[in-house]
Amino acid sequence: MALMGEIRRRARHVAGPMLMVSVAVYFGYHAVQGDRGLIAWWQVTQRLKNANATYARVHDAREALEHRVALLGPDQLDLDLLDERAHIVLGLARPDEVEILDLPPAAPSALPSPQTPPAAAPETRPGPR
């Protein structure tokens, strides 16, 4: 019986600090790992930085497009931009212009290999009409 009394007496001295340490560990863990902890705050900050960078990029592109559209307005028509759009949309060109087409590269299988000689063109003979 004396052993149980000693355990109870010591448990009273240890229970308070153990409870306080447990509460501190609980709140400390959730301050770092919780839904609103430091790690979640850092992740939200990173997403906000990425969103701001994306917004800035899209905003700049929009302003550039709005400027180009404004140049095609009836009050201030830019003839160079109008000429460029006519080239692109309608495929128009002046007789003294040379157009350089930016075509995608051909597939490697479509290119002739350097070892094979080019195929000879078939001969065409004038036939009866």
The first five atom37 places (N, CA, C, CB, O) and aatype in JSON, in Angstrom:
{
  "aatype": [12, 0, 10, 12, 7, 6, 9, 1, 1, 1, 0, 1, 8, 19, 0, 7, 14, 12, 10, 12, 19, 15, 19, 0, 19, 18, 13, 7, 18, 8, 0, 19, 5, 7, 3, 1, 7, 10, 9, 0, 17, 17, 5, 19, 16, 5, 1, 10, 11, 2, 0, 2, 0, 16, 18, 0, 1, 19, 8, 3, 0, 1, 6, 0, 10, 6, 8, 1, 19, 0, 10, 10, 7, 14, 3, 5, 10, 3, 10, 3, 10, 10, 3, 6, 1, 0, 8, 9, 19, 10, 7, 10, 0, 1, 14, 3, 6, 19, 6, 9, 10, 3, 10, 14, 14, 0, 0, 14, 15, 0, 10, 14, 15, 14, 5, 16, 14, 14, 0, 0, 0, 14, 6, 16, 1, 14, 7, 14, 1],
  "atom_mask": [
    [1, 1, 1, 1, 1],
    [1, 1, 1, 1, 1],
    [1, 1, 1, 1, 1],
    [1, 1, 1, 1, 1],
    [1, 1, 1, 0, 1],
    [1, 1, 1, 1, 1],
    [1, 1, 1, 1, 1],
    [1, 1, 1, 1, 1],
    [1, 1, 1, 1, 1],
    [1, 1, 1, 1, 1],
    [1, 1, 1, 1, 1],
    [1, 1, 1, 1, 1],
    [1, 1, 1, 1, 1],
    [1, 1, 1, 1, 1],
    [1, 1, 1, 1, 1],
    [1, 1, 1, 0, 1],
    [1, 1, 1, 1, 1],
    [1, 1, 1, 1, 1],
    [1, 1, 1, 1, 1],
    [1, 1, 1, 1, 1],
    [1, 1, 1, 1, 1],
    [1, 1, 1, 1, 1],
    [1, 1, 1, 1, 1],
    [1, 1, 1, 1, 1],
    [1, 1, 1, 1, 1],
    [1, 1, 1, 1, 1],
    [1, 1, 1, 1, 1],
    [1, 1, 1, 0, 1],
    [1, 1, 1, 1, 1],
    [1, 1, 1, 1, 1],
    [1, 1, 1, 1, 1],
    [1, 1, 1, 1, 1],
    [1, 1, 1, 1, 1],
    [1, 1, 1, 0, 1],
    [1, 1, 1, 1, 1],
    [1, 1, 1, 1, 1],
    [1, 1, 1, 0, 1],
    [1, 1, 1, 1, 1],
    [1, 1, 1, 1, 1],
    [1, 1, 1, 1, 1],
    [1, 1, 1, 1, 1],
    [1, 1, 1, 1, 1],
    [1, 1, 1, 1, 1],
    [1, 1, 1, 1, 1],
    [1, 1, 1, 1, 1],
    [1, 1, 1, 1, 1],
    [1, 1, 1, 1, 1],
    [1, 1, 1, 1, 1],
    [1, 1, 1, 1, 1],
    [1, 1, 1, 1, 1],
    [1, 1, 1, 1, 1],
    [1, 1, 1, 1, 1],
    [1, 1, 1, 1, 1],
    [1, 1, 1, 1, 1],
    [1, 1, 1, 1, 1],
    [1, 1, 1, 1, 1],
    [1, 1, 1, 1, 1],
    [1, 1, 1, 1, 1],
    [1, 1, 1, 1, 1],
    [1, 1, 1, 1, 1],
    [1, 1, 1, 1, 1],
    [1, 1, 1, 1, 1],
    [1, 1, 1, 1, 1],
    [1, 1, 1, 1, 1],
    [1, 1, 1, 1, 1],
    [1, 1, 1, 1, 1],
    [1, 1, 1, 1, 1],
    [1, 1, 1, 1, 1],
    [1, 1, 1, 1, 1],
    [1, 1, 1, 1, 1],
    [1, 1, 1, 1, 1],
    [1, 1, 1, 1, 1],
    [1, 1, 1, 0, 1],
    [1, 1, 1, 1, 1],
    [1, 1, 1, 1, 1],
    [1, 1, 1, 1, 1],
    [1, 1, 1, 1, 1],
    [1, 1, 1, 1, 1],
    [1, 1, 1, 1, 1],
    [1, 1, 1, 1, 1],
    [1, 1, 1, 1, 1],
    [1, 1, 1, 1, 1],
    [1, 1, 1, 1, 1],
    [1, 1, 1, 1, 1],
    [1, 1, 1, 1, 1],
    [1, 1, 1, 1, 1],
    [1, 1, 1, 1, 1],
    [1, 1, 1, 1, 1],
    [1, 1, 1, 1, 1],
    [1, 1, 1, 1, 1],
    [1, 1, 1, 0, 1],
    [1, 1, 1, 1, 1],
    [1, 1, 1, 1, 1],
    [1, 1, 1, 1, 1],
    [1, 1, 1, 1, 1],
    [1, 1, 1, 1, 1],
    [1, 1, 1, 1, 1],
    [1, 1, 1, 1, 1],
    [1, 1, 1, 1, 1],
    [1, 1, 1, 1, 1],
    [1, 1, 1, 1, 1],
    [1, 1, 1, 1, 1],
    [1, 1, 1, 1, 1],
    [1, 1, 1, 1, 1],
    [1, 1, 1, 1, 1],
    [1, 1, 1, 1, 1],
    [1, 1, 1, 1, 1],
    [1, 1, 1, 1, 1],
    [1, 1, 1, 1, 1],
    [1, 1, 1, 1, 1],
    [1, 1, 1, 1, 1],
    [1, 1, 1, 1, 1],
    [1, 1, 1, 1, 1],
    [1, 1, 1, 1, 1],
    [1, 1, 1, 1, 1],
    [1, 1, 1, 1, 1],
    [1, 1, 1, 1, 1],
    [1, 1, 1, 1, 1],
    [1, 1, 1, 1, 1],
    [1, 1, 1, 1, 1],
    [1, 1, 1, 1, 1],
    [1, 1, 1, 1, 1],
    [1, 1, 1, 1, 1],
    [1, 1, 1, 1, 1],
    [1, 1, 1, 1, 1],
    [1, 1, 1, 1, 1],
    [1, 1, 1, 0, 1],
    [1, 1, 1, 1, 1],
    [1, 1, 1, 1, 1]
  ],
  "atom_positions": [
    [[0.81, -1.18, 0.0], [0.0, 0.0, 0.0], [0.86, 1.26, 0.0], [-0.92, -0.01, 1.18], [0.49, 2.29, -0.56]],
    [[2.0, 1.15, 0.63], [2.9, 2.3, 0.7], [3.42, 2.63, -0.7], [4.07, 2.03, 1.67], [3.66, 3.79, -1.02]],
    [[3.58, 1.6, -1.52], [4.06, 1.82, -2.9], [3.03, 2.6, -3.7], [4.36, 0.47, -3.61], [3.39, 3.5, -4.46]],
    [[1.77, 2.28, -3.54], [0.72, 3.01, -4.27], [0.65, 4.46, -3.81], [-0.64, 2.32, -4.07], [0.42, 5.35, -4.63]],
    [[0.84, 4.71, -2.57], [0.83, 6.08, -2.06], [1.99, 6.89, -2.61], [0.0, 0.0, 0.0], [1.85, 8.07, -2.93]],
    [[3.14, 6.25, -2.71], [4.32, 6.93, -3.27], [4.12, 7.25, -4.76], [5.59, 6.05, -3.08], [4.5, 8.32, -5.22]],
    [[3.52, 6.33, -5.49], [3.25, 6.55, -6.91], [2.26, 7.7, -7.08], [2.71, 5.26, -7.59], [2.44, 8.54, -7.96]],
    [[1.22, 7.74, -6.25], [0.24, 8.82, -6.35], [0.87, 10.17, -6.02], [-0.94, 8.55, -5.42], [0.58, 11.17, -6.68]],
    [[1.73, 10.21, -5.0], [2.37, 11.46, -4.61], [3.28, 11.96, -5.73], [3.17, 11.27, -3.3], [3.26, 13.15, -6.05]],
    [[4.05, 11.11, -6.32], [4.95, 11.51, -7.41], [4.16, 11.85, -8.68], [5.96, 10.39, -7.7], [4.56, 12.73, -9.44]],
    [[3.05, 11.15, -8.91], [2.24, 11.41, -10.11], [1.64, 12.81, -10.04], [1.11, 10.35, -10.25], [1.48, 13.47, -11.06]],
    [[1.3, 13.28, -8.81], [0.78, 14.63, -8.68], [1.83, 15.67, -9.05], [0.3, 14.88, -7.26], [1.49, 16.71, -9.61]],
    [[3.09, 15.41, -8.76], [4.16, 16.34, -9.09], [4.5, 16.32, -10.58], [5.39, 16.03, -8.27], [4.96, 17.31, -11.14]],
    [[4.28, 15.18, -11.22], [4.66, 15.01, -12.63], [3.47, 15.31, -13.56], [5.17, 13.58, -12.87], [3.7, 15.7, -14.71]],
    [[2.26, 15.16, -13.12], [1.09, 15.3, -13.99], [0.95, 16.72, -14.54], [-0.18, 14.92, -13.23], [0.65, 16.88, -15.72]],
    [[1.15, 17.72, -13.73], [1.01, 19.11, -14.19], [2.02, 19.45, -15.29], [0.0, 0.0, 0.0], [1.62, 19.91, -16.36]],
    [[3.31, 19.24, -15.05], [4.28, 19.53, -16.11], [4.08, 18.67, -17.36], [5.68, 19.33, -15.59], [4.26, 19.16, -18.47]],
    [[3.7, 17.41, -17.2], [3.47, 16.54, -18.36], [2.28, 17.06, -19.18], [3.22, 15.08, -17.91], [2.31, 17.03, -20.41]],
    [[1.24, 17.51, -18.5], [0.08, 18.06, -19.2], [0.46, 19.33, -19.95], [-1.07, 18.34, -18.21], [0.05, 19.53, -21.09]],
    [[1.24, 20.19, -19.33], [1.67, 21.44, -19.97], [2.57, 21.15, -21.17], [2.39, 22.34, -18.97], [2.44, 21.8, -22.21]],
    [[3.48, 20.2, -21.04], [4.35, 19.83, -22.16], [3.52, 19.25, -23.29], [5.43, 18.82, -21.71], [3.77, 19.56, -24.46]],
    [[2.54, 18.43, -22.98], [1.68, 17.84, -24.02], [0.9, 18.92, -24.76], [0.71, 16.81, -23.4], [0.78, 18.87, -25.98]],
    [[0.36, 19.89, -24.03], [-0.39, 20.99, -24.65], [0.54, 21.81, -25.52], [-1.05, 21.88, -23.57], [0.16, 22.2, -26.63]],
    [[1.76, 22.09, -25.05], [2.72, 22.88, -25.83], [3.12, 22.14, -27.1], [3.97, 23.2, -24.98], [3.23, 22.75, -28.16]],
    [[3.35, 20.84, -27.01], [3.7, 20.04, -28.2], [2.54, 20.02, -29.18], [4.09, 18.59, -27.79], [2.75, 20.15, -30.38]],
    [[1.32, 19.87, -28.69], [0.15, 19.85, -29.55], [0.02, 21.15, -30.33], [-1.12, 19.6, -28.72], [-0.12, 21.14, -31.56]],
    [[0.07, 22.28, -29.62], [-0.06, 23.57, -30.3], [1.15, 23.89, -31.17], [-0.26, 24.68, -29.28], [1.01, 24.51, -32.22]],
    [[2.32, 23.47, -30.76], [3.52, 23.68, -31.57], [3.46, 22.9, -32.87], [0.0, 0.0, 0.0], [3.83, 23.41, -33.93]],
    [[3.01, 21.67, -32.8], [2.87, 20.84, -34.01], [1.89, 21.48, -34.98], [2.41, 19.42, -33.65], [2.17, 21.58, -36.17]],
    [[0.74, 21.91, -34.48], [-0.28, 22.49, -35.35], [0.1, 23.89, -35.84], [-1.62, 22.54, -34.62], [-0.39, 24.34, -36.87]],
    [[0.98, 24.58, -35.11], [1.45, 25.87, -35.58], [2.35, 25.7, -36.8], [2.21, 26.61, -34.46], [2.46, 26.62, -37.62]],
    [[3.0, 24.55, -36.93], [3.88, 24.3, -38.07], [3.16, 23.49, -39.15], [5.16, 23.56, -37.61], [3.21, 23.87, -40.32]],
    [[2.51, 22.41, -38.79], [1.95, 21.48, -39.75], [0.46, 21.65, -40.02], [2.2, 20.1, -39.28], [-0.06, 21.02, -40.94]],
    [[-0.23, 22.45, -39.29], [-1.69, 22.54, -39.4], [-2.17, 23.19, -40.69], [0.0, 0.0, 0.0], [-1.37, 23.6, -41.53]],
    [[-3.49, 23.27, -40.83], [-4.09, 23.88, -42.01], [-3.7, 25.34, -42.17], [-5.61, 23.75, -41.95], [-3.64, 25.85, -43.29]],
    [[-3.44, 26.01, -41.07], [-3.03, 27.41, -41.1], [-1.66, 27.58, -40.47], [-4.06, 28.29, -40.38], [-1.35, 28.64, -39.92]],
    [[-0.84, 26.55, -40.56], [0.49, 26.58, -39.97], [1.51, 27.25, -40.88], [0.0, 0.0, 0.0], [1.17, 27.8, -41.93]],
    [[2.76, 27.21, -40.45], [3.84, 27.87, -41.18], [4.07, 27.25, -42.56], [5.11, 27.81, -40.38], [4.33, 27.98, -43.52]],
    [[3.98, 25.95, -42.68], [4.19, 25.3, -43.98], [3.07, 25.65, -44.94], [4.3, 23.77, -43.81], [3.32, 25.91, -46.11]],
    [[1.83, 25.65, -44.46], [0.7, 26.03, -45.32], [0.82, 27.5, -45.73], [-0.65, 25.78, -44.59], [0.51, 27.84, -46.87]],
    [[1.27, 28.36, -44.82], [1.47, 29.78, -45.15], [2.54, 29.94, -46.22], [1.85, 30.57, -43.89], [2.38, 30.74, -47.14]],
    [[3.62, 29.17, -46.1], [4.69, 29.24, -47.1], [4.18, 28.77, -48.47], [5.9, 28.38, -46.66], [4.5, 29.38, -49.49]],
    [[3.4, 27.7, -48.5], [2.86, 27.2, -49.77], [1.91, 28.23, -50.4], [2.12, 25.87, -49.55], [1.94, 28.43, -51.61]],
    [[1.08, 28.85, -49.59], [0.17, 29.88, -50.12], [0.97, 31.07, -50.64], [-0.83, 30.34, -49.02], [0.61, 31.64, -51.67]],
    [[2.04, 31.43, -49.96], [2.89, 32.53, -50.42], [3.51, 32.2, -51.77], [3.99, 32.83, -49.39], [3.57, 33.06, -52.65]],
    [[3.98, 30.98, -51.95], [4.57, 30.57, -53.23], [3.53, 30.59, -54.34], [5.19, 29.17, -53.11], [3.81, 31.05, -55.44]],
    [[2.32, 30.08, -54.06], [1.26, 30.11, -55.08], [0.88, 31.54, -55.43], [0.02, 29.34, -54.58], [0.57, 31.83, -56.59]],
    [[0.9, 32.43, -54.45], [0.59, 33.83, -54.7], [1.65, 34.47, -55.59], [0.47, 34.6, -53.39], [1.32, 35.24, -56.49]],
    [[2.93, 34.16, -55.35], [4.0, 34.68, -56.2], [3.85, 34.18, -57.64], [5.38, 34.28, -55.64], [4.01, 34.95, -58.58]],
    [[3.54, 32.89, -57.79], [3.34, 32.33, -59.13], [2.14, 32.98, -59.82], [3.14, 30.8, -59.06], [2.2, 33.29, -61.01]],
    [[1.07, 33.17, -59.08], [-0.12, 33.79, -59.67], [0.16, 35.24, -60.06], [-1.3, 33.73, -58.68], [-0.32, 35.69, -61.1]],
    [[0.92, 35.97, -59.26], [1.26, 37.35, -59.6], [2.14, 37.4, -60.84], [1.97, 38.03, -58.43], [1.98, 38.29, -61.68]],
    [[3.07, 36.46, -60.96], [3.94, 36.43, -62.15], [3.11, 36.11, -63.4], [5.07, 35.38, -61.98], [3.3, 36.73, -64.45]],
    [[2.19, 35.17, -63.28], [1.32, 34.83, -64.41], [0.43, 36.01, -64.77], [0.45, 33.6, -64.08], [0.24, 36.32, -65.95]],
    [[-0.1, 36.68, -63.76], [-0.93, 37.86, -64.01], [-0.15, 38.95, -64.74], [-1.49, 38.41, -62.69], [-0.65, 39.56, -65.68]],
    [[1.07, 39.19, -64.3], [1.89, 40.22, -64.94], [2.16, 39.88, -66.4], [3.22, 40.4, -64.19], [2.1, 40.76, -67.27]],
    [[2.45, 38.61, -66.68], [2.7, 38.17, -68.06], [1.46, 38.34, -68.91], [3.16, 36.7, -68.08], [1.54, 38.85, -70.03]],
    [[0.32, 37.92, -68.41], [-0.93, 38.01, -69.16], [-1.34, 39.47, -69.32], [-2.05, 37.21, -68.46], [-1.85, 39.86, -70.38]],
    [[-1.13, 40.27, -68.31], [-1.48, 41.69, -68.38], [-0.65, 42.4, -69.44], [-1.28, 42.36, -67.01], [-1.17, 43.22, -70.2]],
    [[0.66, 42.09, -69.49], [1.52, 42.7, -70.51], [1.1, 42.28, -71.91], [2.98, 42.33, -70.27], [1.07, 43.1, -72.83]],
    [[0.77, 41.0, -72.07], [0.33, 40.52, -73.39], [-0.99, 41.19, -73.78], [0.17, 38.98, -73.39], [-1.18, 41.55, -74.94]],
    [[-1.87, 41.35, -72.82], [-3.16, 42.0, -73.12], [-2.96, 43.46, -73.51], [-4.09, 41.91, -71.91], [-3.6, 43.94, -74.44]],
    [[-2.08, 44.15, -72.8], [-1.81, 45.54, -73.15], [-1.22, 45.66, -74.55], [-0.88, 46.17, -72.13], [-1.56, 46.58, -75.3]],
    [[-0.33, 44.73, -74.91], [0.26, 44.76, -76.24], [-0.82, 44.54, -77.3], [1.37, 43.7, -76.37], [-0.83, 45.21, -78.33]],
    [[-1.72, 43.59, -77.05], [-2.8, 43.33, -78.01], [-3.76, 44.52, -78.08], [-3.56, 42.05, -77.61], [-4.21, 44.88, -79.17]],
    [[-4.07, 45.11, -76.95], [-4.95, 46.28, -76.96], [-4.32, 47.43, -77.74], [-5.28, 46.72, -75.53], [-5.01, 48.17, -78.44]],
    [[-3.02, 47.59, -77.61], [-2.32, 48.63, -78.36], [-2.41, 48.37, -79.87], [-0.84, 48.72, -77.92], [-2.65, 49.29, -80.65]],
    [[-2.21, 47.11, -80.26], [-2.3, 46.77, -81.68], [-3.71, 46.98, -82.22], [-1.86, 45.31, -81.92], [-3.89, 47.45, -83.34]],
    [[-4.71, 46.64, -81.42], [-6.09, 46.85, -81.84], [-6.38, 48.34, -81.96], [-7.07, 46.18, -80.85], [-7.08, 48.77, -82.88]],
    [[-5.85, 49.13, -81.02], [-6.07, 50.57, -81.08], [-5.44, 51.17, -82.33], [-5.5, 51.24, -79.82], [-5.96, 52.14, -82.88]],
    [[-4.32, 50.6, -82.79], [-3.68, 51.11, -84.0], [-4.51, 50.83, -85.26], [-2.29, 50.5, -84.15], [-4.33, 51.48, -86.29]],
    [[-5.41, 49.86, -85.18], [-6.27, 49.56, -86.32], [-7.6, 50.31, -86.25], [-6.53, 48.07, -86.41], [-8.45, 50.11, -87.11]],
    [[-7.78, 51.14, -85.25], [-9.03, 51.89, -85.1], [-9.17, 52.96, -86.17], [0.0, 0.0, 0.0], [-8.18, 53.35, -86.79]],
    [[-10.4, 53.43, -86.39], [-10.63, 54.41, -87.45], [-10.01, 55.77, -87.16], [-12.1, 54.58, -87.66], [-9.72, 56.51, -88.1]],
    [[-9.79, 56.12, -85.9], [-9.24, 57.44, -85.59], [-7.73, 57.52, -85.79], [-9.58, 57.81, -84.19], [-7.21, 58.6, -86.04]],
    [[-7.02, 56.41, -85.67], [-5.58, 56.42, -85.88], [-5.16, 55.12, -86.58], [-4.82, 56.59, -84.53], [-4.69, 54.19, -85.92]],
    [[-5.33, 55.06, -87.85], [-5.03, 53.86, -88.62], [-3.54, 53.82, -88.93], [-5.86, 53.82, -89.92], [-3.0, 54.74, -89.54]],
    [[-2.89, 52.73, -88.5], [-1.47, 52.53, -88.78], [-1.37, 51.71, -90.07], [-0.74, 51.81, -87.59], [-1.76, 50.55, -90.1]],
    [[-0.84, 52.31, -91.11], [-0.8, 51.64, -92.42], [0.14, 50.45, -92.43], [-0.38, 52.62, -93.5], [-0.11, 49.48, -93.14]],
    [[1.22, 50.5, -91.67], [2.14, 49.36, -91.61], [1.45, 48.15, -90.99], [3.4, 49.72, -90.81], [1.59, 47.02, -91.48]],
    [[0.71, 48.38, -89.92], [0.0, 47.27, -89.28], [-1.11, 46.75, -90.19], [-0.58, 47.71, -87.92], [-1.34, 45.54, -90.24]],
    [[-1.78, 47.62, -90.88], [-2.82, 47.21, -91.82], [-2.22, 46.36, -92.94], [-3.54, 48.43, -92.41], [-2.8, 45.35, -93.34]],
    [[-1.06, 46.78, -93.44], [-0.37, 46.02, -94.49], [0.05, 44.65, -93.97], [0.87, 46.8, -95.0], [-0.08, 43.65, -94.67]],
    [[0.54, 44.6, -92.74], [0.94, 43.32, -92.14], [-0.26, 42.38, -92.01], [1.58, 43.55, -90.75], [-0.16, 41.19, -92.33]],
    [[-1.39, 42.9, -91.53], [-2.58, 42.06, -91.38], [-3.1, 41.58, -92.73], [-3.68, 42.82, -90.63], [-3.59, 40.46, -92.84]],
    [[-3.0, 42.43, -93.78], [-3.43, 42.01, -95.12], [-2.55, 40.89, -95.62], [-3.4, 43.2, -96.1], [-3.03, 39.95, -96.26]],
    [[-1.25, 40.96, -95.35], [-0.34, 39.88, -95.74], [-0.73, 38.57, -95.06], [1.1, 40.23, -95.39], [-0.79, 37.52, -95.7]],
    [[-1.0, 38.65, -93.75], [-1.26, 37.43, -92.98], [-2.64, 36.86, -93.3], [-1.15, 37.72, -91.48], [-2.77, 35.67, -93.58]],
    [[-3.66, 37.69, -93.25], [-5.03, 37.19, -93.37], [-5.4, 36.88, -94.82], [-6.02, 38.21, -92.79], [-5.94, 35.81, -95.11]],
    [[-5.11, 37.79, -95.71], [-5.55, 37.63, -97.09], [-4.49, 37.03, -98.0], [-5.98, 38.95, -97.64], [-4.8, 36.61, -99.12]],
    [[-3.25, 37.0, -97.56], [-2.19, 36.47, -98.39], [-1.83, 37.42, -99.53], [0.0, 0.0, 0.0], [-1.33, 36.99, -100.57]],
    [[-2.06, 38.7, -99.34], [-1.77, 39.68, -100.37], [-0.33, 40.15, -100.26], [-2.73, 40.87, -100.27], [0.24, 40.23, -99.18]],
    [[0.25, 40.46, -101.42], [1.6, 41.02, -101.47], [1.71, 41.89, -102.7], [2.69, 39.9, -101.48], [1.03, 41.68, -103.7]],
    [[2.58, 42.88, -102.6], [2.82, 43.73, -103.77], [3.73, 42.99, -104.74], [3.45, 45.09, -103.35], [4.45, 42.08, -104.33]],
    [[3.71, 43.36, -106.03], [4.54, 42.65, -107.01], [6.03, 42.77, -106.75], [4.24, 43.17, -108.39], [6.79, 41.9, -107.17]],
    [[6.48, 43.82, -106.09], [7.92, 44.0, -105.87], [8.4, 43.37, -104.56], [8.26, 45.47, -105.89], [9.56, 43.53, -104.2]],
    [[7.52, 42.66, -103.84], [7.9, 42.06, -102.57], [8.28, 40.59, -102.76], [6.76, 42.19, -101.56], [7.75, 39.9, -103.63]],
    [[9.19, 40.14, -101.92], [9.59, 38.74, -101.89], [9.14, 38.2, -100.53], [11.17, 38.55, -102.12], [9.47, 38.77, -99.49]],
    [[8.4, 37.11, -100.55], [7.93, 36.52, -99.31], [8.79, 35.33, -98.95], [6.46, 36.11, -99.42], [9.08, 34.49, -99.79]],
    [[9.2, 35.27, -97.71], [9.97, 34.14, -97.19], [9.04, 33.41, -96.23], [11.31, 34.61, -96.47], [8.62, 33.96, -95.22]],
    [[8.73, 32.18, -96.55], [7.81, 31.39, -95.74], [8.6, 30.67, -94.67], [7.01, 30.39, -96.61], [9.63, 30.06, -94.95]],
    [[8.12, 30.73, -93.48], [8.75, 30.04, -92.35], [8.01, 28.72, -92.16], [8.72, 30.91, -91.04], [7.07, 28.64, -91.36]],
    [[8.44, 27.69, -92.89], [7.78, 26.39, -92.83], [8.42, 25.54, -91.75], [7.85, 25.68, -94.2], [9.61, 25.7, -91.47]],
    [[7.66, 24.65, -91.15], [8.25, 23.75, -90.16], [9.21, 22.8, -90.87], [7.15, 22.95, -89.39], [9.03, 22.49, -92.04]],
    [[10.24, 22.33, -90.16], [11.19, 21.42, -90.79], [10.51, 20.12, -91.2], [12.36, 21.12, -89.84], [9.59, 19.64, -90.54]],
    [[10.98, 19.55, -92.33], [10.41, 18.3, -92.82], [10.82, 17.15, -91.93], [10.84, 18.04, -94.28], [11.84, 17.2, -91.24]],
    [[10.01, 16.12, -91.94], [10.31, 14.93, -91.16], [11.58, 14.28, -91.71], [9.12, 13.92, -91.17], [11.81, 14.33, -92.92]],
    [[12.41, 13.67, -90.85], [13.66, 13.07, -91.34], [13.45, 11.98, -92.38], [14.42, 12.51, -90.18], [14.3, 11.8, -93.26]],
    [[12.34, 11.25, -92.3], [12.12, 10.17, -93.26], [11.79, 10.72, -94.65], [10.99, 9.24, -92.77], [11.95, 10.01, -95.64]],
    [[11.32, 11.96, -94.72], [10.95, 12.53, -96.01], [12.17, 13.06, -96.76], [9.94, 13.64, -95.81], [12.1, 13.29, -97.97]],
    [[13.28, 13.24, -96.06], [14.47, 13.74, -96.71], [15.22, 12.61, -97.4], [15.38, 14.45, -95.7], [15.3, 11.51, -96.84]],
    [[15.78, 12.83, -98.59], [16.55, 11.76, -99.23], [17.85, 11.55, -98.48], [16.83, 12.09, -100.72], [18.46, 12.5, -97.98]],
    [[18.26, 10.3, -98.41], [19.52, 10.02, -97.74], [20.68, 10.38, -98.66], [19.6, 8.52, -97.31], [20.53, 10.3, -99.88]],
    [[21.83, 10.77, -98.12], [22.94, 11.21, -98.96], [23.56, 10.06, -99.77], [24.01, 11.85, -98.1], [24.24, 10.32, -100.76]],
    [[23.34, 8.81, -99.38], [23.95, 7.69, -100.09], [23.19, 7.35, -101.37], [24.0, 6.47, -99.19], [23.79, 6.85, -102.32]],
    [[21.9, 7.61, -101.43], [21.13, 7.22, -102.61], [21.11, 8.37, -103.6], [19.69, 6.82, -102.22], [20.87, 9.52, -103.23]],
    [[21.37, 8.05, -104.87], [21.34, 9.13, -105.87], [19.9, 9.55, -106.11], [22.0, 8.67, -107.21], [18.98, 8.77, -105.9]],
    [[19.69, 10.78, -106.54], [18.32, 11.23, -106.79], [17.71, 10.44, -107.95], [18.28, 12.75, -107.1], [18.39, 10.03, -108.89]],
    [[16.42, 10.24, -107.85], [15.73, 9.46, -108.89], [15.69, 10.28, -110.18], [14.27, 9.08, -108.44], [15.48, 11.49, -110.17]],
    [[15.89, 9.57, -111.3], [15.87, 10.25, -112.6], [14.43, 10.53, -112.98], [16.57, 9.39, -113.69], [13.52, 9.74, -112.72]],
    [[14.24, 11.67, -113.6], [12.91, 12.04, -114.04], [12.51, 11.17, -115.24], [12.85, 13.55, -114.39], [13.33, 10.94, -116.12]],
    [[11.27, 10.7, -115.27], [10.87, 9.88, -116.41], [10.85, 10.72, -117.69], [9.48, 9.25, -116.16], [10.49, 11.9, -117.7]],
    [[11.24, 10.06, -118.75], [11.26, 10.76, -120.02], [9.85, 10.9, -120.55], [12.15, 10.04, -121.03], [9.02, 10.0, -120.44]],
    [[9.6, 12.05, -121.12], [8.28, 12.29, -121.71], [8.47, 12.49, -123.21], [7.56, 13.55, -121.05], [9.25, 13.33, -123.66]],
    [[7.77, 11.72, -123.93], [7.84, 11.85, -125.4], [6.54, 12.45, -125.89], [8.1, 10.47, -126.09], [5.45, 12.11, -125.41]],
    [[6.68, 13.32, -126.82], [5.44, 13.87, -127.36], [4.66, 12.79, -128.06], [5.73, 15.02, -128.32], [5.17, 12.09, -128.93]],
    [[3.43, 12.66, -127.68], [2.59, 11.63, -128.28], [1.67, 12.23, -129.32], [0.0, 0.0, 0.0], [1.61, 13.44, -129.49]],
    [[0.96, 11.37, -130.0], [0.0, 11.87, -131.0], [-1.14, 12.6, -130.33], [-0.54, 10.72, -131.86], [-1.56, 12.29, -129.22]],
    [[-1.6, 13.57, -131.04], [-2.7, 14.36, -130.49], [-3.97, 13.95, -131.05], [-2.51, 15.8, -130.71], [-5.01, 14.51, -130.69]]
  ]
}
